[in-house]
Amino acid sequence: MIIAVSGLSGSGKNTFGKALAETLGYRVVCPTFKDLADKEGVSLLEFQKMAGKNPEIDKKFDACLKEEAAKGDCVVTTWLGPWMVNADFRIWISASEKVRARRLAEREGIGMEEAEEHIKKRDDDNRKRYLELYGINIMDHSGFDLEISSEKYRPPEMVEIALREIR
């Protein structure tokens, strides 16, 4: 089974996805633009700008994602996973912008103002880029099987909710 999890920056998709995969005994497929930015020696936002100018960056990333997910029994935790892979179940993780910014600030050791700016910029850049490149509106969750608030529920509760729905 392939389960695809998505959500905006700081929503908790990776934390939830890892917990769900561990419970199911599945692999986690979680390539990130942050990893690629680190390899290139540039900031995440700078790498996103590069991707905005060169669509091959996204296409190569997504081709690798599809190939890895196609091996089966995994939880994919990327922005476009639910649209890119042949998932059996799709989950959207939601949280308010304020909560997501606070999580980013804590994780990256930055101030709230910087985190809020980063969240807004990244969300906006990704929305525009994915719509232009693939015709995907990441704000349209109509194709998802389940939406869970990471603001309301902790990861163990989220896993219980997801397992109930998957079964």
C-alpha angles and dihedrals in degrees: 000000000000117000118189120202125189140169140144125281112305095007093126098249094138095045091048094042092052092049092048093047092049091051092050096040090240132141120255115231104198116148110166138199086229090064091049091047090052090051090051091047094237135113120268092248091049090051090050088053088052090051090049089059096039115043091187089076091063094040093052091046092050094046090055090047092053092047093051094045092048088069086077138225099067145120112233114205108185135117094253100027095109091054098038106045131057092250124183092205131020125203128188117203115206135193133155120267090248093054092045091051091049091052091049092048091052094044096046098033094238134131123270094247092054091045092051091050091048093050093049093046095046094045092048094045093049094046092053096041096049092046092050097041101039107008088245119146103202089194091064107087097171091115093056124104095209141012119201129186112228086191092062100035135044119229096263091053091046090053091051091050092048094047091051091053096042092053 
